[in-house]
Amino acid sequence: MTGHLQIELAAHPTGRTYISRQSFHAPMHLSKPHWDGNCLIVQAVNCTAGLFSGDRIDLSVHSLSGSRAIVTSPSAQRAYQARDPAAFAEITQSFAVEGGAWLEVCPEIFIPQRGARVRQRTRIDLASDAGLFFIESLAPGRVGSSESYAFEILDWTTDLYVENELLARERYRLSPEEQSILTLRSYFPDAYYASCYLAAPELSEVTDFRQSVQNLSGEGLQVAASFLSPSIATIKLLARGSMELRAGLLSLREYCYAALSRPIPAWRKL
């Protein structure tokens, strides 16, 4: 199955953000957006049970100058066992944020099940004064069914561009026997993982950001941050379980929005 979701977010003269353009095709669906008084909350939904080998999904979000929005999802995304040993489920994502816009991207956790093969390519394009909070989280599998790190391969790449110049490239090629997985599991046997980018002009004025983020660590949770530039940080979370990861992400959101003096919008899951 091949599907897509493309949206453009714009600022109305009244200050409200609205979807100025949209296009989607099954299995992707766009639910009714909600304006919370400061930010537009948009739910992107995969209406099927999940991804199978050979499926292809294309997601594109363009935030125009002055817009303020969150793109999220109401439930976890799943990938199932690949019947063809050479086939992947393919995900292509692009996010463009113009100057003066704010975009938060926070889909629910990705759960690769036994034998899953997934390839994901993500490109983020930012203006120098754009605002972005980008969150992706990964489960080790169906832990409740005694299935942990049983997927076959996850091949994920994320490129971050600022004013058309490549600032960061991350690549995860994960399979159960790889050293990277063994390193994660040396902290927690069923390690849950999240990767975040935070970009905002005012971030350069936040003192002790790295230490404050690290202080969110606790029993069952490790959090660390580093700067890619004075106004862009990358944050990683490693958790013992799903509850610890979710609590850590909630605490991180609260801290980041407060540090930037921005009102924190609710995710408003369906």
FENHUNOR-V467869 format. One record per helix or strand of 2 or more residues. SS is the DSSP state (~ for helix, > for strand). FROM is the first residue (numbers start at 1). LEN is the number of residues. Records with the same first field share a line. If there is no record, write none. Layout:
SS: FROM-LEN + FROM-LEN
//
This chain:
>: 2-10 + 17-9 + 28-3 + 34-2 + 40-7 + 56-8 + 68-5 + 77-3 + 89-9 + 102-5 + 110-3 + 116-11 + 131-9 + 153-10 + 165-10 + 192-8 + 221-9 + 232-8
~: 143-3 + 179-9 + 201-5 + 209-6 + 242-18
//
